[in-house]
Amino acid sequence: MSDDSQDRFGIPKFELPKFELPKFELPNFEIPKDMRSMAEASFEQARKTFEQFVASAQAAAGTLEERGATVRASAKDVSAKAITFAETNVRSSLEYAQSLVHAKDLGEVMRLHAEYVQAQMRALAEQAREMSQAVGQAAMDAAKPKV
């Protein structure tokens, strides 16, 4: 049996440490307009590349599903979760990069970075929990005798 410190598969629960960022004055450093323009162009190229990657991954997943009997429903669930998590994380990173492009000074960059890191740590912990449950369920389903 598991206690409150473990999930139903016996995996220990994970909690993020609580902390606050130190307060300090930063010098006023403005990001040059040319550098911001170059970053925006790079960001748009990265977004387009990512969208092409997602389309290719979805097409590949569709091809696997078409092969039928060899692909179990639980394996498709784990695969779909992995693709969804990857897409979510890359989109989050692209949004973060875009927010950095529009940052006015170093203080704003530092604040945006802290917010991004905290949000990503929460998201990754949740994704790890969901994935461990899906993999555990897939293992249990695979161990069931066929009727």
N, CA, C and O atoms as a GROMACS GRO file, in nm:
protein
  588
    1MET      N    1   0.083  -0.118   0.000
    1MET     CA    2   0.000   0.000   0.000
    1MET      C    3   0.087   0.124   0.000
    1MET      O    4   0.198   0.123   0.054
    2SER      N    5   0.040   0.228  -0.058
    2SER     CA    6   0.116   0.353  -0.060
    2SER      C    7   0.059   0.449   0.044
    2SER      O    8  -0.058   0.440   0.080
    3ASP      N    9   0.143   0.539   0.091
    3ASP     CA   10   0.097   0.640   0.185
    3ASP      C   11   0.083   0.772   0.110
    3ASP      O   12   0.089   0.775  -0.013
    4ASP      N   13   0.064   0.881   0.184
    4ASP     CA   14   0.043   1.012   0.121
    4ASP      C   15   0.166   1.065   0.051
    4ASP      O   16   0.157   1.162  -0.024
    5SER      N   17   0.282   1.004   0.075
    5SER     CA   18   0.405   1.053   0.012
    5SER      C   19   0.431   0.987  -0.122
    5SER      O   20   0.532   1.016  -0.187
    6GLN      N   21   0.340   0.897  -0.166
    6GLN     CA   22   0.359   0.827  -0.293
    6GLN      C   23   0.228   0.826  -0.370
    6GLN      O   24   0.120   0.835  -0.311
    7ASP      N   25   0.239   0.814  -0.503
    7ASP     CA   26   0.119   0.800  -0.584
    7ASP      C   27   0.079   0.653  -0.589
    7ASP      O   28   0.142   0.571  -0.522
    8ARG      N   29  -0.022   0.617  -0.665
    8ARG     CA   30  -0.072   0.480  -0.664
    8ARG      C   31   0.026   0.379  -0.724
    8ARG      O   32   0.008   0.259  -0.707
    9PHE      N   33   0.129   0.426  -0.794
    9PHE     CA   34   0.230   0.337  -0.850
    9PHE      C   35   0.354   0.328  -0.761
    9PHE      O   36   0.453   0.263  -0.798
   10GLY      N   37   0.349   0.392  -0.644
   10GLY     CA   38   0.462   0.388  -0.552
   10GLY      C   39   0.570   0.489  -0.584
   10GLY      O   40   0.679   0.482  -0.527
   11ILE      N   41   0.541   0.583  -0.674
   11ILE     CA   42   0.640   0.685  -0.710
   11ILE      C   43   0.629   0.799  -0.610
   11ILE      O   44   0.520   0.852  -0.587
   12PRO      N   45   0.742   0.839  -0.550
   12PRO     CA   46   0.737   0.947  -0.450
   12PRO      C   47   0.683   1.076  -0.511
   12PRO      O   48   0.715   1.111  -0.624
   13LYS      N   49   0.599   1.146  -0.434
   13LYS     CA   50   0.548   1.275  -0.478
   13LYS      C   51   0.660   1.377  -0.470
   13LYS      O   52   0.746   1.369  -0.382
   14PHE      N   53   0.658   1.471  -0.561
   14PHE     CA   54   0.762   1.573  -0.569
   14PHE      C   55   0.699   1.709  -0.550
   14PHE      O   56   0.600   1.742  -0.614
   15GLU      N   57   0.758   1.788  -0.461
   15GLU     CA   58   0.713   1.925  -0.443
   15GLU      C   59   0.829   2.019  -0.468
   15GLU      O   60   0.943   1.991  -0.430
   16LEU      N   61   0.800   2.130  -0.534
   16LEU     CA   62   0.902   2.230  -0.561
   16LEU      C   63   0.932   2.311  -0.435
   16LEU      O   64   0.840   2.343  -0.359
   17PRO      N   65   1.058   2.343  -0.414
   17PRO     CA   66   1.090   2.429  -0.298
   17PRO      C   67   1.033   2.569  -0.319
   17PRO      O   68   1.024   2.618  -0.432
   18LYS      N   69   0.996   2.631  -0.210
   18LYS     CA   70   0.943   2.768  -0.216
   18LYS      C   71   1.059   2.864  -0.190
   18LYS      O   72   1.136   2.846  -0.096
   19PHE      N   73   1.069   2.966  -0.273
   19PHE     CA   74   1.174   3.065  -0.253
   19PHE      C   75   1.131   3.197  -0.315
   19PHE      O   76   1.044   3.202  -0.401
   20GLU      N   77   1.194   3.302  -0.269
   20GLU     CA   78   1.169   3.434  -0.325
   20GLU      C   79   1.298   3.488  -0.382
   20GLU      O   80   1.407   3.459  -0.331
   21LEU      N   81   1.286   3.566  -0.486
   21LEU     CA   82   1.403   3.626  -0.547
   21LEU      C   83   1.451   3.744  -0.463
   21LEU      O   84   1.370   3.819  -0.409
   22PRO      N   85   1.582   3.760  -0.452
   22PRO     CA   86   1.633   3.876  -0.377
   22PRO      C   87   1.599   4.006  -0.450
   22PRO      O   88   1.588   4.008  -0.573
   23LYS      N   89   1.582   4.110  -0.375
   23LYS     CA   90   1.552   4.242  -0.433
   23LYS      C   91   1.682   4.322  -0.440
   23LYS      O   92   1.754   4.334  -0.341
   24PHE      N   93   1.712   4.374  -0.557
   24PHE     CA   94   1.829   4.459  -0.572
   24PHE      C   95   1.812   4.548  -0.694
   24PHE      O   96   1.735   4.516  -0.784
   25GLU      N   97   1.881   4.658  -0.694
   25GLU     CA   98   1.874   4.754  -0.803
   25GLU      C   99   1.964   4.708  -0.918
   25GLU      O  100   2.077   4.666  -0.896
   26LEU      N  101   1.912   4.717  -1.038
   26LEU     CA  102   1.991   4.684  -1.156
   26LEU      C  103   2.016   4.811  -1.236
   26LEU      O  104   1.932   4.902  -1.239
   27PRO      N  105   2.131   4.817  -1.300
   27PRO     CA  106   2.156   4.935  -1.383
   27PRO      C  107   2.058   4.938  -1.501
   27PRO      O  108   2.013   4.833  -1.547
   28ASN      N  109   2.027   5.056  -1.547
   28ASN     CA  110   1.936   5.071  -1.659
   28ASN      C  111   2.012   5.039  -1.788
   28ASN      O  112   2.094   5.118  -1.835
   29PHE      N  113   1.982   4.922  -1.844
   29PHE     CA  114   2.048   4.877  -1.967
   29PHE      C  115   1.940   4.856  -2.071
   29PHE      O  116   1.858   4.765  -2.059
   30GLU      N  117   1.939   4.940  -2.173
   30GLU     CA  118   1.838   4.928  -2.277
   30GLU      C  119   1.891   4.843  -2.391
   30GLU      O  120   2.006   4.856  -2.433
   31ILE      N  121   1.806   4.755  -2.440
   31ILE     CA  122   1.844   4.666  -2.550
   31ILE      C  123   1.836   4.746  -2.680
   31ILE      O  124   1.733   4.806  -2.710
   32PRO      N  125   1.947   4.747  -2.758
   32PRO     CA  126   1.948   4.826  -2.882
   32PRO      C  127   1.840   4.780  -2.981
   32PRO      O  128   1.806   4.662  -2.987
   33LYS      N  129   1.786   4.875  -3.056
   33LYS     CA  130   1.677   4.848  -3.150
   33LYS      C  131   1.719   4.746  -3.255
   33LYS      O  132   1.640   4.657  -3.287
   34ASP      N  133   1.841   4.756  -3.310
   34ASP     CA  134   1.887   4.660  -3.411
   34ASP      C  135   1.894   4.519  -3.355
   34ASP      O  136   1.860   4.422  -3.423
   35MET      N  137   1.940   4.507  -3.231
   35MET     CA  138   1.949   4.376  -3.168
   35MET      C  139   1.809   4.318  -3.148
   35MET      O  140   1.788   4.198  -3.167
   36ARG      N  141   1.715   4.402  -3.109
   36ARG     CA  142   1.577   4.356  -3.090
   36ARG      C  143   1.517   4.311  -3.223
   36ARG      O  144   1.447   4.210  -3.228
   37SER      N  145   1.543   4.385  -3.330
   37SER     CA  146   1.491   4.347  -3.463
   37SER      C  147   1.548   4.214  -3.507
   37SER      O  148   1.476   4.129  -3.559
   38MET      N  149   1.678   4.195  -3.487
   38MET     CA  150   1.742   4.069  -3.524
   38MET      C  151   1.683   3.954  -3.442
   38MET      O  152   1.660   3.846  -3.496
   39ALA      N  153   1.660   3.976  -3.314
   39ALA     CA  154   1.603   3.873  -3.228
   39ALA      C  155   1.461   3.837  -3.272
   39ALA      O  156   1.423   3.720  -3.271
   40GLU      N  157   1.382   3.939  -3.310
   40GLU     CA  158   1.246   3.914  -3.356
   40GLU      C  159   1.246   3.828  -3.483
   40GLU      O  160   1.165   3.737  -3.497
   41ALA      N  161   1.338   3.857  -3.576
   41ALA     CA  162   1.348   3.778  -3.698
   41ALA      C  163   1.387   3.634  -3.666
   41ALA      O  164   1.332   3.540  -3.723
   42SER      N  165   1.481   3.616  -3.576
   42SER     CA  166   1.523   3.481  -3.535
   42SER      C  167   1.409   3.408  -3.467
   42SER      O  168   1.389   3.289  -3.490
   43PHE      N  169   1.335   3.479  -3.386
   43PHE     CA  170   1.221   3.419  -3.318
   43PHE      C  171   1.117   3.370  -3.417
   43PHE      O  172   1.066   3.258  -3.404
   44GLU      N  173   1.085   3.451  -3.517
   44GLU     CA  174   0.986   3.410  -3.616
   44GLU      C  175   1.032   3.286  -3.694
   44GLU      O  176   0.952   3.198  -3.723
   45GLN      N  177   1.162   3.280  -3.726
   45GLN     CA  178   1.216   3.163  -3.795
   45GLN      C  179   1.204   3.040  -3.705
   45GLN      O  180   1.170   2.932  -3.753
   46ALA      N  181   1.232   3.055  -3.577
   46ALA     CA  182   1.222   2.943  -3.483
   46ALA      C  183   1.077   2.896  -3.471
   46ALA      O  184   1.052   2.776  -3.466
   47ARG      N  185   0.983   2.989  -3.468
   47ARG     CA  186   0.841   2.952  -3.460
   47ARG      C  187   0.799   2.873  -3.584
   47ARG      O  188   0.731   2.771  -3.572
   48LYS      N  189   0.839   2.919  -3.702
   48LYS     CA  190   0.802   2.849  -3.825
   48LYS      C  191   0.863   2.708  -3.828
   48LYS      O  192   0.796   2.613  -3.867
   49THR      N  193   0.989   2.697  -3.786
   49THR     CA  194   1.055   2.567  -3.782
   49THR      C  195   0.983   2.474  -3.686
   49THR      O  196   0.961   2.357  -3.717
   50PHE      N  197   0.946   2.526  -3.570
   50PHE     CA  198   0.875   2.444  -3.472
   50PHE      C  199   0.741   2.398  -3.527
   50PHE      O  200   0.705   2.281  -3.511
   51GLU      N  201   0.667   2.486  -3.592
   51GLU     CA  202   0.537   2.448  -3.647
   51GLU      C  203   0.552   2.338  -3.752
   51GLU      O  204   0.468   2.249  -3.761
   52GLN      N  205   0.659   2.344  -3.832
   52GLN     CA  206   0.685   2.238  -3.929
   52GLN      C  207   0.719   2.107  -3.858
   52GLN      O  208   0.675   2.000  -3.900
   53PHE      N  209   0.796   2.115  -3.749
   53PHE     CA  210   0.830   1.996  -3.672
   53PHE      C  211   0.704   1.931  -3.615
   53PHE      O  212   0.688   1.810  -3.624
   54VAL      N  213   0.615   2.012  -3.556
   54VAL     CA  214   0.493   1.958  -3.497
   54VAL      C  215   0.408   1.891  -3.604
   54VAL      O  216   0.353   1.783  -3.582
   55ALA      N  217   0.396   1.953  -3.720
   55ALA     CA  218   0.318   1.893  -3.828
   55ALA      C  219   0.378   1.759  -3.871
   55ALA      O  220   0.305   1.664  -3.895
   56SER      N  221   0.510   1.752  -3.879
   56SER     CA  222   0.576   1.627  -3.916
   56SER      C  223   0.557   1.520  -3.808
   56SER      O  224   0.532   1.404  -3.840
   57ALA      N  225   0.568   1.559  -3.681
   57ALA     CA  226   0.549   1.464  -3.571
   57ALA      C  227   0.407   1.410  -3.570
   57ALA      O  228   0.385   1.291  -3.547
   58GLN      N  229   0.310   1.497  -3.595
   58GLN     CA  230   0.171   1.452  -3.597
   58GLN      C  231   0.146   1.359  -3.716
   58GLN      O  232   0.072   1.262  -3.703
   59ALA      N  233   0.208   1.388  -3.828
   59ALA     CA  234   0.194   1.300  -3.944
   59ALA      C  235   0.256   1.163  -3.916
   59ALA      O  236   0.200   1.059  -3.952
   60ALA      N  237   0.373   1.163  -3.851
   60ALA     CA  238   0.438   1.036  -3.816
   60ALA      C  239   0.354   0.957  -3.716
   60ALA      O  240   0.341   0.836  -3.729
   61ALA      N  241   0.297   1.025  -3.617
   61ALA     CA  242   0.211   0.957  -3.520
   61ALA      C  243   0.088   0.898  -3.590
   61ALA      O  244   0.045   0.787  -3.557
   62GLY      N  245   0.033   0.972  -3.685
   62GLY     CA  246  -0.081   0.921  -3.761
   62GLY      C  247  -0.046   0.796  -3.840
   62GLY      O  248  -0.126   0.703  -3.849
   63THR      N  249   0.075   0.794  -3.897
   63THR     CA  250   0.122   0.677  -3.972
   63THR      C  251   0.133   0.556  -3.881
   63THR      O  252   0.093   0.445  -3.919
   64LEU      N  253   0.187   0.576  -3.760
   64LEU     CA  254   0.197   0.466  -3.665
   64LEU      C  255   0.059   0.412  -3.628
   64LEU      O  256   0.039   0.291  -3.619
   65GLU      N  257  -0.035   0.502  -3.606
   65GLU     CA  258  -0.170   0.460  -3.569
   65GLU      C  259  -0.235   0.379  -3.680
   65GLU      O  260  -0.314   0.289  -3.653
   66GLU      N  261  -0.203   0.411  -3.805
   66GLU     CA  262  -0.261   0.341  -3.918
   66GLU      C  263  -0.212   0.197  -3.928
   66GLU      O  264  -0.277   0.114  -3.992
   67ARG      N  265  -0.099   0.166  -3.865
   67ARG     CA  266  -0.045   0.030  -3.874
   67ARG      C  267  -0.125  -0.068  -3.790
   67ARG      O  268  -0.103  -0.189  -3.797
   68GLY      N  269  -0.217  -0.016  -3.712
   68GLY     CA  270  -0.319  -0.098  -3.649
   68GLY      C  271  -0.282  -0.183  -3.531
   68GLY      O  272  -0.246  -0.132  -3.425
   69ALA      N  273  -0.291  -0.314  -3.549
   69ALA     CA  274  -0.291  -0.410  -3.438
   69ALA      C  275  -0.167  -0.404  -3.351
   69ALA      O  276  -0.176  -0.436  -3.233
   70THR      N  277  -0.053  -0.367  -3.404
   70THR     CA  278   0.070  -0.368  -3.324
   70THR      C  279   0.080  -0.250  -3.229
   70THR      O  280   0.164  -0.250  -3.139
   71VAL      N  281  -0.003  -0.149  -3.248
   71VAL     CA  282   0.003  -0.030  -3.162
   71VAL      C  283  -0.110  -0.039  -3.060
   71VAL      O  284  -0.228  -0.031  -3.095
   72ARG      N  285  -0.074  -0.055  -2.934
   72ARG     CA  286  -0.175  -0.064  -2.828
   72ARG      C  287  -0.224   0.075  -2.790
   72ARG      O  288  -0.154   0.175  -2.808
   73ALA      N  289  -0.345   0.080  -2.737
   73ALA     CA  290  -0.405   0.208  -2.698
   73ALA      C  291  -0.321   0.278  -2.592
   73ALA      O  292  -0.306   0.400  -2.597
   74SER      N  293  -0.266   0.204  -2.498
   74SER     CA  294  -0.186   0.268  -2.393
   74SER      C  295  -0.057   0.328  -2.450
   74SER      O  296  -0.013   0.433  -2.404
   75ALA      N  297   0.003   0.262  -2.547
   75ALA     CA  298   0.124   0.315  -2.609
   75ALA      C  299   0.092   0.443  -2.685
   75ALA      O  300   0.172   0.537  -2.686
   76LYS      N  301  -0.023   0.448  -2.748
   76LYS     CA  302  -0.065   0.569  -2.818
   76LYS      C  303  -0.088   0.682  -2.719
   76LYS      O  304  -0.056   0.798  -2.747
   77ASP      N  305  -0.143   0.648  -2.601
   77ASP     CA  306  -0.168   0.749  -2.498
   77ASP      C  307  -0.036   0.809  -2.450
   77ASP      O  308  -0.023   0.931  -2.439
   78VAL      N  309   0.062   0.724  -2.422
   78VAL     CA  310   0.193   0.772  -2.376
   78VAL      C  311   0.258   0.857  -2.486
   78VAL      O  312   0.314   0.962  -2.457
   79SER      N  313   0.251   0.811  -2.608
   79SER     CA  314   0.309   0.884  -2.721
   79SER      C  315   0.240   1.020  -2.738
   79SER      O  316   0.307   1.122  -2.759
   80ALA      N  317   0.109   1.021  -2.729
   80ALA     CA  318   0.035   1.147  -2.744
   80ALA      C  319   0.070   1.244  -2.631
   80ALA      O  320   0.084   1.364  -2.655
   81LYS      N  321   0.084   1.192  -2.509
   81LYS     CA  322   0.123   1.278  -2.397
   81LYS      C  323   0.262   1.337  -2.421
   81LYS      O  324   0.283   1.456  -2.398
   82ALA      N  325   0.354   1.255  -2.467
   82ALA     CA  326   0.491   1.303  -2.491
   82ALA      C  327   0.492   1.414  -2.596
   82ALA      O  328   0.560   1.515  -2.580
   83ILE      N  329   0.416   1.394  -2.703
   83ILE     CA  330   0.410   1.496  -2.809
   83ILE      C  331   0.344   1.623  -2.755
   83ILE      O  332   0.391   1.734  -2.782
   84THR      N  333   0.236   1.606  -2.680
   84THR     CA  334   0.168   1.723  -2.623
   84THR      C  335   0.259   1.799  -2.528
   84THR      O  336   0.264   1.922  -2.532
   85PHE      N  337   0.332   1.726  -2.443
   85PHE     CA  338   0.423   1.791  -2.349
   85PHE      C  339   0.534   1.864  -2.424
   85PHE      O  340   0.568   1.978  -2.391
   86ALA      N  341   0.590   1.799  -2.524
   86ALA     CA  342   0.697   1.864  -2.601
   86ALA      C  343   0.646   1.991  -2.668
   86ALA      O  344   0.712   2.094  -2.666
   87GLU      N  345   0.528   1.981  -2.727
   87GLU     CA  346   0.469   2.098  -2.794
   87GLU      C  347   0.443   2.210  -2.694
   87GLU      O  348   0.473   2.326  -2.722
   88THR      N  349   0.389   2.176  -2.578
   88THR     CA  350   0.362   2.275  -2.474
   88THR      C  351   0.491   2.343  -2.429
   88THR      O  352   0.496   2.465  -2.414
   89ASN      N  353   0.596   2.262  -2.406
   89ASN     CA  354   0.722   2.317  -2.357
   89ASN      C  355   0.791   2.405  -2.461
   89ASN      O  356   0.847   2.509  -2.427
   90VAL      N  357   0.786   2.364  -2.586
   90VAL     CA  358   0.849   2.446  -2.690
   90VAL      C  359   0.770   2.576  -2.708
   90VAL      O  360   0.828   2.683  -2.723
   91ARG      N  361   0.637   2.567  -2.706
   91ARG     CA  362   0.556   2.689  -2.718
   91ARG      C  363   0.586   2.784  -2.601
   91ARG      O  364   0.596   2.905  -2.619
   92SER      N  365   0.598   2.728  -2.482
   92SER     CA  366   0.631   2.809  -2.365
   92SER      C  367   0.766   2.876  -2.382
   92SER      O  368   0.783   2.994  -2.349
   93SER      N  369   0.864   2.802  -2.434
   93SER     CA  370   0.997   2.858  -2.457
   93SER      C  371   0.993   2.967  -2.563
   93SER      O  372   1.061   3.069  -2.551
   94LEU      N  373   0.914   2.946  -2.667
   94LEU     CA  374   0.904   3.049  -2.772
   94LEU      C  375   0.836   3.175  -2.718
   94LEU      O  376   0.876   3.287  -2.751
   95GLU      N  377   0.733   3.157  -2.636
   95GLU     CA  378   0.667   3.273  -2.576
   95GLU      C  379   0.764   3.348  -2.484
   95GLU      O  380   0.766   3.471  -2.481
   96TYR      N  381   0.844   3.272  -2.410
   96TYR     CA  382   0.944   3.333  -2.323
   96TYR      C  383   1.045   3.412  -2.406
   96TYR      O  384   1.078   3.525  -2.373
   97ALA      N  385   1.093   3.350  -2.515
   97ALA     CA  386   1.190   3.418  -2.601
   97ALA      C  387   1.129   3.547  -2.658
   97ALA      O  388   1.196   3.650  -2.666
   98GLN      N  389   1.004   3.539  -2.698
   98GLN     CA  390   0.939   3.658  -2.753
   98GLN      C  391   0.927   3.767  -2.646
   98GLN      O  392   0.945   3.885  -2.676
   99SER      N  393   0.896   3.728  -2.522
   99SER     CA  394   0.887   3.828  -2.417
   99SER      C  395   1.023   3.892  -2.390
   99SER      O  396   1.030   4.011  -2.359
  100LEU      N  397   1.131   3.813  -2.402
  100LEU     CA  398   1.265   3.868  -2.383
  100LEU      C  399   1.299   3.969  -2.493
  100LEU      O  400   1.365   4.070  -2.467
  101VAL      N  401   1.253   3.941  -2.614
  101VAL     CA  402   1.279   4.032  -2.726
  101VAL      C  403   1.220   4.170  -2.698
  101VAL      O  404   1.274   4.272  -2.740
  102HIS      N  405   1.108   4.171  -2.627
  102HIS     CA  406   1.039   4.298  -2.601
  102HIS      C  407   1.077   4.360  -2.466
  102HIS      O  408   1.024   4.464  -2.429
  103ALA      N  409   1.168   4.297  -2.394
  103ALA     CA  410   1.210   4.351  -2.264
  103ALA      C  411   1.280   4.485  -2.285
  103ALA      O  412   1.358   4.502  -2.379
  104LYS      N  413   1.251   4.577  -2.196
  104LYS     CA  414   1.306   4.713  -2.208
  104LYS      C  415   1.441   4.729  -2.139
  104LYS      O  416   1.521   4.813  -2.179
  105ASP      N  417   1.467   4.648  -2.035
  105ASP     CA  418   1.592   4.664  -1.962
  105ASP      C  419   1.630   4.532  -1.894
  105ASP      O  420   1.554   4.435  -1.899
  106LEU      N  421   1.746   4.530  -1.832
  106LEU     CA  422   1.798   4.410  -1.767
  106LEU      C  423   1.708   4.365  -1.652
  106LEU      O  424   1.692   4.244  -1.631
  107GLY      N  425   1.650   4.457  -1.580
  107GLY     CA  426   1.560   4.422  -1.471
  107GLY      C  427   1.440   4.343  -1.520
  107GLY      O  428   1.400   4.245  -1.458
  108GLU      N  429   1.384   4.386  -1.632
  108GLU     CA  430   1.270   4.315  -1.689
  108GLU      C  431   1.313   4.177  -1.738
  108GLU      O  432   1.238   4.080  -1.724
  109VAL      N  433   1.432   4.167  -1.796
  109VAL     CA  434   1.485   4.037  -1.841
  109VAL      C  435   1.496   3.942  -1.722
  109VAL      O  436   1.456   3.826  -1.730
  110MET      N  437   1.549   3.991  -1.612
  110MET     CA  438   1.566   3.908  -1.491
  110MET      C  439   1.431   3.863  -1.438
  110MET      O  440   1.415   3.747  -1.400
  111ARG      N  441   1.333   3.953  -1.434
  111ARG     CA  442   1.200   3.919  -1.385
  111ARG      C  443   1.134   3.815  -1.475
  111ARG      O  444   1.077   3.718  -1.426
  112LEU      N  445   1.143   3.835  -1.607
  112LEU     CA  446   1.085   3.740  -1.702
  112LEU      C  447   1.150   3.603  -1.689
  112LEU      O  448   1.081   3.500  -1.696
  113HIS      N  449   1.281   3.601  -1.670
  113HIS     CA  450   1.351   3.474  -1.657
  113HIS      C  451   1.306   3.400  -1.530
  113HIS      O  452   1.281   3.280  -1.534
  114ALA      N  453   1.297   3.471  -1.420
  114ALA     CA  454   1.254   3.408  -1.295
  114ALA      C  455   1.113   3.351  -1.308
  114ALA      O  456   1.087   3.239  -1.264
  115GLU      N  457   1.024   3.427  -1.368
  115GLU     CA  458   0.886   3.380  -1.388
  115GLU      C  459   0.884   3.256  -1.478
  115GLU      O  460   0.811   3.161  -1.451
  116TYR      N  461   0.963   3.259  -1.584
  116TYR     CA  462   0.967   3.146  -1.678
  116TYR      C  463   1.019   3.020  -1.609
  116TYR      O  464   0.961   2.913  -1.622
  117VAL      N  465   1.129   3.033  -1.536
  117VAL     CA  466   1.189   2.917  -1.469
  117VAL      C  467   1.090   2.857  -1.370
  117VAL      O  468   1.074   2.735  -1.365
  118GLN      N  469   1.025   2.941  -1.290
  118GLN     CA  470   0.929   2.889  -1.193
  118GLN      C  471   0.812   2.819  -1.262
  118GLN      O  472   0.771   2.711  -1.220
  119ALA      N  473   0.760   2.880  -1.367
  119ALA     CA  474   0.647   2.819  -1.439
  119ALA      C  475   0.689   2.687  -1.503
  119ALA      O  476   0.613   2.590  -1.500
  120GLN      N  477   0.809   2.682  -1.560
  120GLN     CA  478   0.856   2.559  -1.624
  120GLN      C  479   0.879   2.449  -1.521
  120GLN      O  480   0.849   2.333  -1.548
  121MET      N  481   0.931   2.483  -1.406
  121MET     CA  482   0.952   2.381  -1.302
  121MET      C  483   0.818   2.321  -1.259
  121MET      O  484   0.807   2.200  -1.241
  122ARG      N  485   0.717   2.406  -1.242
  122ARG     CA  486   0.584   2.354  -1.207
  122ARG      C  487   0.530   2.266  -1.319
  122ARG      O  488   0.477   2.158  -1.294
  123ALA      N  489   0.543   2.313  -1.443
  123ALA     CA  490   0.491   2.238  -1.557
  123ALA      C  491   0.563   2.104  -1.572
  123ALA      O  492   0.500   2.001  -1.595
  124LEU      N  493   0.695   2.104  -1.559
  124LEU     CA  494   0.771   1.981  -1.575
  124LEU      C  495   0.739   1.881  -1.464
  124LEU      O  496   0.732   1.761  -1.489
  125ALA      N  497   0.720   1.929  -1.342
  125ALA     CA  498   0.683   1.839  -1.232
  125ALA      C  499   0.547   1.774  -1.260
  125ALA      O  500   0.529   1.654  -1.239
  126GLU      N  501   0.452   1.853  -1.307
  126GLU     CA  502   0.320   1.801  -1.340
  126GLU      C  503   0.328   1.703  -1.457
  126GLU      O  504   0.263   1.598  -1.455
  127GLN      N  505   0.406   1.738  -1.559
  127GLN     CA  506   0.421   1.649  -1.673
  127GLN      C  507   0.486   1.517  -1.633
  127GLN      O  508   0.446   1.411  -1.681
  128ALA      N  509   0.586   1.522  -1.546
  128ALA     CA  510   0.652   1.400  -1.500
  128ALA      C  511   0.553   1.313  -1.423
  128ALA      O  512   0.552   1.191  -1.439
  129ARG      N  513   0.469   1.375  -1.341
  129ARG     CA  514   0.368   1.300  -1.266
  129ARG      C  515   0.269   1.233  -1.361
  129ARG      O  516   0.239   1.114  -1.346
  130GLU      N  517   0.219   1.309  -1.458
  130GLU     CA  518   0.124   1.253  -1.554
  130GLU      C  519   0.187   1.142  -1.637
  130GLU      O  520   0.124   1.039  -1.663
  131MET      N  521   0.312   1.163  -1.679
  131MET     CA  522   0.378   1.062  -1.762
  131MET      C  523   0.404   0.935  -1.681
  131MET      O  524   0.387   0.824  -1.733
  132SER      N  525   0.445   0.949  -1.555
  132SER     CA  526   0.470   0.830  -1.474
  132SER      C  527   0.341   0.752  -1.454
  132SER      O  528   0.343   0.628  -1.453
  133GLN      N  529   0.229   0.820  -1.437
  133GLN     CA  530   0.102   0.751  -1.423
  133GLN      C  531   0.063   0.681  -1.554
  133GLN      O  532   0.015   0.567  -1.552
  134ALA      N  533   0.084   0.747  -1.666
  134ALA     CA  534   0.050   0.687  -1.795
  134ALA      C  535   0.137   0.564  -1.823
  134ALA      O  536   0.088   0.462  -1.870
  135VAL      N  537   0.267   0.576  -1.794
  135VAL     CA  538   0.357   0.462  -1.817
  135VAL      C  539   0.323   0.348  -1.721
  135VAL      O  540   0.324   0.232  -1.760
  136GLY      N  541   0.294   0.382  -1.596
  136GLY     CA  542   0.254   0.279  -1.500
  136GLY      C  543   0.127   0.207  -1.544
  136GLY      O  544   0.118   0.085  -1.534
  137GLN      N  545   0.030   0.283  -1.592
  137GLN     CA  546  -0.094   0.224  -1.641
  137GLN      C  547  -0.067   0.138  -1.764
  137GLN      O  548  -0.125   0.030  -1.778
  138ALA      N  549   0.019   0.184  -1.853
  138ALA     CA  550   0.053   0.106  -1.973
  138ALA      C  551   0.119  -0.026  -1.933
  138ALA      O  552   0.092  -0.131  -1.992
  139ALA      N  553   0.207  -0.021  -1.832
  139ALA     CA  554   0.273  -0.143  -1.785
  139ALA      C  555   0.171  -0.239  -1.725
  139ALA      O  556   0.177  -0.360  -1.747
  140MET      N  557   0.077  -0.184  -1.647
  140MET     CA  558  -0.027  -0.270  -1.588
  140MET      C  559  -0.115  -0.331  -1.697
  140MET      O  560  -0.150  -0.449  -1.690
  141ASP      N  561  -0.150  -0.251  -1.797
  141ASP     CA  562  -0.232  -0.303  -1.907
  141ASP      C  563  -0.156  -0.412  -1.985
  141ASP      O  564  -0.215  -0.512  -2.025
  142ALA      N  565  -0.026  -0.392  -2.006
  142ALA     CA  566   0.054  -0.489  -2.080
  142ALA      C  567   0.068  -0.619  -2.002
  142ALA      O  568   0.082  -0.725  -2.061
  143ALA      N  569   0.065  -0.611  -1.868
  143ALA     CA  570   0.083  -0.730  -1.784
  143ALA      C  571  -0.048  -0.810  -1.771
  143ALA      O  572  -0.045  -0.926  -1.728
  144LYS      N  573  -0.159  -0.751  -1.807
  144LYS     CA  574  -0.288  -0.822  -1.796
  144LYS      C  575  -0.290  -0.936  -1.895
  144LYS      O  576  -0.246  -0.921  -2.010
  145PRO      N  577  -0.341  -1.051  -1.852
  145PRO     CA  578  -0.349  -1.163  -1.946
  145PRO      C  579  -0.453  -1.133  -2.054
  145PRO      O  580  -0.556  -1.071  -2.028
  146LYS      N  581  -0.423  -1.178  -2.174
  146LYS     CA  582  -0.517  -1.157  -2.287
  146LYS      C  583  -0.632  -1.255  -2.273
  146LYS      O  584  -0.613  -1.372  -2.240
  147VAL      N  585  -0.751  -1.205  -2.300
  147VAL     CA  586  -0.871  -1.290  -2.287
  147VAL      C  587  -0.917  -1.333  -2.422
  147VAL      O  588  -1.016  -1.405  -2.433
   0.00000   0.00000   0.00000
